[in-house]
Amino acid sequence: MGRRKRHGLHPALKTLLVTLPILVAVGGVGGVIYYFVIKPRIGTTASERLLGKWEAHYPEGTIRLHFQKGGKLELTGVAANGNTATINYTFKVSKDRRESVVLHLTNVSGSTDPADWGIELLGDDRMRVDHLTSKAQSRYYDRVK
């Protein structure tokens, strides 16, 4: 009896032809996610992402924070009746992680005691500030665009 003639592709080659397009597609999607989502945040610390203007709104008024390069913070309170007060601080970073930072604040005029704030970034446009040196309640701020 003679050998039987095989028809078709080897099973390993069939498997490769089926899985290769799937792997290329998954790799492409992964590459896009890395390039647009993960890569922009690599090496970006919370203190860098903190820079800019933030606001918290309450029935009694609004609190505005403006974090600037060089460790400067301008805190402005706007009361419901329209009265405003601004205090300038310097800040030093005690702990800096990707999503949280601890700042040591010093009032430029010396009119208040130094304070420590723990800040957790809850995304690119929202943060929670915990007052570590006082019993003040946590405050939530939104980035001003």
ABEGO torsion letter per residue (X at the ends): XBBBBBBEBBAAAAAAAAAAAAAAAAAAAAAAAAAAAAAAABGBBAAAAABEBBBBBBAAEBBBBBBBBGGBBBBBBBBAAGBBBBBBBBBBBABBBAABBBBBBBBAAGABBBBBBBBBBAEAABBBBBBAABABBBBBBBBBX
